[in-house]
Amino acid sequence: MKVKICGITNQKDLKKIEKLNVDKVGFINIERSKRNVSMNKINELEQELTNKRSSTLVIEPSDAYDAILKCNRLKIFNIQLHCLSSFDVKYIKWINQYHNYENINITRAIGLKDSIDDSKKKELEAFANRCDNILLDYVKDGLTGGTNTQIPIDTAIEASKIIKNANKHTEVSLAGGLNYEYLESIYDKLQYFDRIDLNSGVEFEAGRKDIKSIKKILGLFDN
């Protein structure tokens, strides 16, 4: 199981988390987020990483070109989008060819509630055919991320199956208030996901990570 730790805001946490050999770390540059970090601060934190390829820039850009500009400025080529259309994702990948030698890896966050209607199914399928990864998170007031609320696991599994049926190569990440107790209770169902995304469920307070809780979760996947 791949693990991403998102919402890192300080060097102390970053250093400890990198030693845990997680798959990805995420820096959030979204003004509405309690874990919002400025571009300058993200640049400082990213410079501390030994493995630069593990960093992910989490953004809510105004348009596709804004996303490219932020990637270019920070030289971070894993991005997690909390807005933009599937056409915008295609455009980002196209224009990146002419700006960088690095391939850009795009995750699109998609918000879920209790069930999946036809409109949501079409959205999942559209992004599955454009993105490298789909992150499933709980949606509240039309916004995804930072709600500390879990998606009903059967709904998340249904979404994962829709994505994989549309494009078997697209990875699926499960997010939304994940903590040890919850992950232990759904352990047998995690096989439907490629990655878990830990954030609010492993914090003392917004932006301060509980390293012991993270280690405990990683222990679930030692076998």
N, C-alpha and C positions, 0 to 999 in steps of 0.2 A: 504493500500500500504506500503510495506516494503521499507526502505530507507537506503542506504549505502553511507557514505561519505568517499571517497577515496583520497589518496595522502596527508595525514596528515604528517606534517614535524616538528611540534613544540608543546610544552606542552601547551602554551596559547590557541591555537585553539582546542586542544584535550579536555581540561577541559570544554570549552564552548560548544563544540559539544556533549560531553557525557551528559550534562544536558538537551539536547533536546530529549533524549530517542530514538535515531535512532537505527535501527536494527543492523547495522554493521559499523565499522570504518576500513579503509584500510591503511596499511603502505607498501610503494613500495620499494622493493630492486632490482631494475633493473637499471643497469648503464646508459643506454641510456635515462632514464626518467629525466625530469626536476625536478621531485619530489623524486628523489632517496634518500633513507636514509640508512645509514650503519646498519649492524646487531646490533652493539653495541647501536646505537641511538634508533633503534626500541625496543630493550630490555628496555632501559630507559623509553621510552614513554609507553610501554605496562604495565610497573610496576605502572604507574600513573592511569591506568584504574580501576574503581570500578568493572565493569563487564568484566572480562577477556575473557569471551566467545564471546564478541562482536568484538574482534580484528581479522583482516584478513591479512595474509601475501601475498603480491603480488610479484610473482617471475617469472623469466625466467631461470629455472635451466638447467644445462648442461645435466642432465639425471634424471631418477626417484630417484636414490639413493641420489643425491644432494638435491632434494626436501625434502626427509625424514630427511637428516642431518640438514637442516635449520629449519624444524619443531621441531625436537628434541632439538636443541640448544635454541630456543626461547620459546618452549612449547606453540606454537600457532598452533592450529589444524584446523583452517579454512584457506585454501590456494587457491589462485587464480593463475592459470597457464596461461602464455602467450606463451607457447610452449609445446612440448611433444605430443606423439600420444595417442590415446585411449587405446592402449595396455599398455603404460607407466602408465596411470591413474589406470588401473586395477592392475598393479604391485605395485604401491604406496599403494593402499588400502590393498593389500595382505601382503606386507612386514610390514606395520604399525601394523598389528595384533601382530607381534612378538617383536615390539619395545616399544609399548605404551598401556596403559589401555584406552586411549582416542580414540574415533572414529575420523577419519579424514574426514572433509567435504571439498570436492573439487569442485571448480568453474573453468571452462575452458573458457577463452575468445576466441571468434570466430569473426573474422573480416568479415564485410559485406561492399559491395559497393551499386550499384544501383539495382542489380538483383541477383537472385539465380539460378545458373545452376545445372546440375545433380551432378557434383563433390562436390559443396558446400552442396547440399541436403544430400548426403551420409555422408559428414563430420558432419553435424548437427545431423544426426541420430546416427552415431557411438558414438559421445560424449554424446548424450542424454541417451544412455544405459550404460554409465560408470560413469558419473558425477552426483553430487547432484544438480548442478546449471550450467546453461550456461549463460555467459555474452555476449551480442551482442554489438559490438563496431565497429566503422568505421575503415577500414583498409586502410593504405597508405604506399606505397612502401613495401608491404608485412608485415608490422608491425601494431599491434593493440595497441590502448591506447595512450592518450596524444595528439590526433590530434585536439581536440576542434571542431570536425566536426560531424554533425548529420547524422545518417543513414536515408534514406527515410523511413518514418513511415510505409508505406504499405509493404516495403521489410522486415522491422523488424517484422511486424505482420505475414507475410508469414513464416518467420524463426521460430517464436514462435509456430505457428501451426504445423510445421514439427516436432519440438522438442516434443511437447505435444502428437502428434500422435504416436511418437516412444516410449515415456515413459511419461505417465501423471504425474508421481511423480517428475520429474525433474523440478526444478524451472527455470524461465527465467528472467534475469535481462536486462534492457535496459540501455545502456550507450552511450556516444558520445556527448560531448558538451551540455549537458542538462542544460538549464537555465529556469527561471520562465516564460518568455514570450513564449518560445517554448512549455514547458509543459502545459501551460494554453491553447495553441492553439490545442494541441492533447489530451486534457484531456479525452474526450470520448473514445479514442482509447487505453488508458492505461490499460483498463480491460484485455488486452491480455498479460500483464506482471505481474510477482509476485513482482518485486522489481525495483526501479530506482537507478542508481549508479551516484552520483554527484561528480564531480571533477573540471575540468577546467572551467565549466560554472558557478561556484560559488566561484570565486577567484578574489582578487585584482591583484595578480601576482602569478606566479607559486609557489605553496606550501603555500600560505597565503590565508586562507578561509575568505569569506565574510559571516559572521554569519547572518546578516540581510537578505541576499538573501536566505540563507538556511531556515531561519524561515518563510520567505514568501512562499517558495515552500511547506514546511510542512503544511502551512495553507490551501493549496489546498485540503488536505486530512483530514481536521478536521471533516467534516460532515460524 
